[in-house]
């Protein structure tokens, strides 16, 4: 098994798994992984437990592609704190075999990585996120960009961080948020999020 970007909880998972899975190759980041050469026959049977710390689909795509170049045909399971359904969907589109919330109990994660086969594995939190995403209100008054801004706002990101994530200026972020409040007839952030969730405008 290969563990990439392991910190805190993932380190504990590796420690517990050490008695059941061997060998275990641990790397602090993808750049370290890329400098390692795996034998082709061995690489195709490897499971990569990858902690995704990014915030956008672009981050995910870049990092998964780097792993696939380093270890072609390896099985990839993503461990992430992201509650963004679009990132989860993108991960599955890229062919990962699992997407697990980093709040999943260690014992459960260990069980998954010990018995993973060619079946996509999603933890309960991930399944709920996807279910909410695919039942969103399709008649929303918000544009796709406004919805993205609102979703990031719901995750607790600041205006500056929202701008960085979406590659737009802070004044543009403020304009989107003003339009969101107007369209939802909201008094502020908390009220806007309450309205959006009640009307299934965001997951």
C-alpha positions as CSV (number, residue, x, y, z in Angstrom):
1,X,0.0,0.0,0.0
2,X,1.1,3.6,-0.7
3,X,0.0,6.4,1.5
4,X,0.4,10.0,0.2
5,X,0.0,13.1,2.2
6,X,-0.6,11.3,5.4
7,X,-1.1,13.5,8.5
8,X,-2.8,13.0,11.9
9,X,-5.6,10.5,11.4
10,X,-4.1,8.9,8.3
11,X,-0.9,8.3,10.2
12,X,-2.9,6.4,12.8
13,X,-4.6,4.4,10.1
14,X,-1.2,3.4,8.7
15,X,0.0,2.4,12.1
16,X,-3.0,0.2,12.7
17,X,-2.9,-1.2,9.2
18,X,0.8,-2.1,9.6
19,X,0.0,-5.4,11.2
20,X,-2.4,-6.4,8.3
21,X,-1.0,-4.8,5.2
22,X,2.6,-4.9,4.0
23,X,4.7,-3.4,2.7
24,X,3.5,0.2,3.3
25,X,5.2,3.0,1.5
26,X,4.6,6.5,3.1
27,X,5.1,9.8,1.3
28,X,4.6,13.3,2.7
29,X,3.5,14.6,-0.7
30,X,3.2,13.8,-4.4
31,X,6.5,15.2,-5.3
32,X,8.2,12.6,-3.0
33,X,6.1,9.9,-4.6
34,X,7.1,10.9,-8.1
35,X,10.8,10.4,-7.3
36,X,10.1,6.7,-6.4
37,X,10.2,4.0,-9.0
38,X,7.8,1.1,-8.5
39,X,8.2,-2.2,-10.4
40,X,5.4,-2.4,-13.0
41,X,4.0,-5.7,-11.8
42,X,3.9,-4.5,-8.2
43,X,2.6,-1.1,-9.1
44,X,-0.5,-2.5,-10.7
45,X,-1.5,-4.2,-7.5
46,X,-0.9,-1.3,-5.2
47,X,-3.5,0.6,-3.3
48,X,-2.9,4.3,-2.9
49,X,-4.5,5.9,0.2
50,X,-4.4,9.6,-0.7
51,X,-5.3,12.4,1.6
52,X,-6.7,15.2,-0.5
53,X,-6.2,18.7,1.1
54,X,-7.2,20.8,-1.9
55,X,-10.4,22.8,-2.4
56,X,-11.2,22.6,-6.1
57,X,-11.8,20.1,-8.8
58,X,-8.7,21.4,-10.6
59,X,-6.6,20.6,-7.5
60,X,-8.1,17.1,-7.4
61,X,-7.5,16.5,-11.2
62,X,-3.9,17.6,-11.0
63,X,-3.1,15.5,-8.0
64,X,-4.8,12.3,-9.2
65,X,-3.1,12.7,-12.6
66,X,0.3,13.0,-10.8
67,X,-0.4,9.8,-8.8
68,X,-1.4,7.9,-11.9
69,X,1.7,9.0,-13.7
70,X,3.8,7.8,-10.8
71,X,2.0,4.5,-10.3
72,X,0.0,3.6,-13.4
73,X,-3.0,1.3,-12.8
74,X,-2.8,1.6,-9.0
75,X,-6.1,1.6,-7.1
76,X,-6.7,5.0,-5.5
77,X,-8.8,5.8,-2.4
78,X,-9.3,9.4,-1.4
79,X,-9.5,10.5,2.2
80,X,-10.8,14.0,2.4
81,X,-12.5,16.6,4.6
82,X,-14.3,18.0,1.6
83,X,-18.1,18.1,1.6
84,X,-18.2,19.4,-2.0
85,X,-20.3,17.0,-4.1
86,X,-18.7,18.3,-7.3
87,X,-15.3,17.2,-6.0
88,X,-16.6,13.8,-5.0
89,X,-18.2,13.3,-8.5
90,X,-15.0,14.4,-10.2
91,X,-13.0,11.9,-8.1
92,X,-15.3,9.1,-9.2
93,X,-15.2,10.3,-12.8
94,X,-11.4,10.0,-12.6
95,X,-11.7,6.4,-11.6
96,X,-10.9,6.4,-7.9
97,X,-12.2,3.3,-6.1
98,X,-13.2,5.0,-2.9
99,X,-13.9,8.5,-1.4
100,X,-13.9,8.5,2.4
101,X,-14.6,11.4,4.8
102,X,-11.7,12.0,7.1
103,X,-14.2,11.9,9.9
104,X,-14.9,8.2,9.2
105,X,-13.9,6.0,12.2
106,X,-10.4,4.6,11.8
107,X,-11.6,1.1,12.2
108,X,-14.0,1.5,9.3
109,X,-11.3,3.0,7.1
110,X,-9.0,0.2,8.0
111,X,-11.7,-2.4,7.1
112,X,-12.2,-0.7,3.7
113,X,-8.5,-0.6,2.8
114,X,-8.0,-4.2,3.9
115,X,-10.8,-5.6,1.8
116,X,-11.1,-3.2,-1.1
117,X,-11.7,-4.9,-4.5
118,X,-12.9,-3.5,-7.8
119,X,-16.0,-2.0,-6.1
120,X,-16.4,1.7,-5.5
121,X,-16.5,2.4,-1.8
122,X,-18.2,5.5,-0.4
123,X,-18.6,6.3,3.3
124,X,-22.0,7.2,4.7
125,X,-21.2,11.0,4.7
126,X,-20.1,10.8,1.1
127,X,-23.3,9.0,0.1
128,X,-25.4,11.6,1.8
129,X,-23.5,14.4,0.2
130,X,-24.1,12.9,-3.3
131,X,-27.7,12.2,-2.6
132,X,-28.3,15.8,-1.6
133,X,-26.4,17.0,-4.7
134,X,-28.4,15.0,-7.2
135,X,-31.7,16.1,-5.6
136,X,-30.9,19.8,-5.7
137,X,-33.6,22.2,-7.0
138,X,-33.0,22.5,-10.7
139,X,-35.3,25.6,-11.0
140,X,-33.0,27.8,-8.9
141,X,-32.9,31.5,-9.6
142,X,-29.2,31.5,-8.9
143,X,-26.6,31.2,-11.7
144,X,-24.0,28.4,-11.6
145,X,-21.4,30.8,-10.4
146,X,-23.6,32.2,-7.7
147,X,-24.3,28.7,-6.5
148,X,-20.6,27.9,-6.4
149,X,-20.0,31.1,-4.3
150,X,-22.9,30.2,-2.0
151,X,-21.6,26.6,-1.5
152,X,-18.1,27.9,-0.6
153,X,-19.7,30.5,1.7
154,X,-21.6,27.6,3.4
155,X,-18.2,25.8,3.9
156,X,-17.1,28.8,5.9
157,X,-14.7,30.3,3.4
158,X,-13.9,34.0,3.6
159,X,-14.5,36.3,0.6
160,X,-10.8,36.3,-0.1
161,X,-10.6,32.5,0.0
162,X,-13.7,32.2,-2.2
163,X,-12.0,34.5,-4.7
164,X,-8.8,32.5,-4.6
165,X,-10.7,29.2,-5.1
166,X,-12.7,30.5,-8.0
167,X,-9.9,32.6,-9.5
168,X,-12.0,35.8,-9.3
169,X,-11.4,39.2,-7.5
170,X,-12.9,40.0,-4.1
171,X,-15.1,42.7,-5.6
172,X,-16.6,40.1,-8.0
173,X,-17.2,37.8,-5.0
174,X,-19.0,40.7,-3.2
175,X,-21.1,41.4,-6.3
176,X,-22.1,37.7,-6.6
177,X,-23.1,37.6,-2.9
178,X,-25.1,40.8,-3.2
179,X,-27.0,39.3,-6.1
180,X,-27.5,36.1,-4.1
181,X,-29.0,38.0,-1.2
182,X,-31.3,40.0,-3.6
183,X,-32.5,36.9,-5.4
184,X,-33.2,35.0,-2.1
185,X,-34.5,38.1,-0.4
186,X,-32.1,37.3,2.4
187,X,-31.0,39.6,5.2
188,X,-27.5,38.2,5.4
189,X,-25.3,35.2,5.2
190,X,-27.0,33.0,7.8
191,X,-30.5,33.8,6.4
192,X,-29.3,33.2,2.8
193,X,-27.9,29.7,3.8
194,X,-31.1,28.8,5.6
195,X,-33.2,29.7,2.6
196,X,-30.8,27.9,0.2
197,X,-30.8,24.7,2.2
198,X,-34.6,24.8,2.8
199,X,-35.1,25.1,-1.0
200,X,-32.4,22.6,-1.9
201,X,-30.3,25.2,-3.7
202,X,-27.1,23.8,-2.2
203,X,-26.1,20.5,-0.8
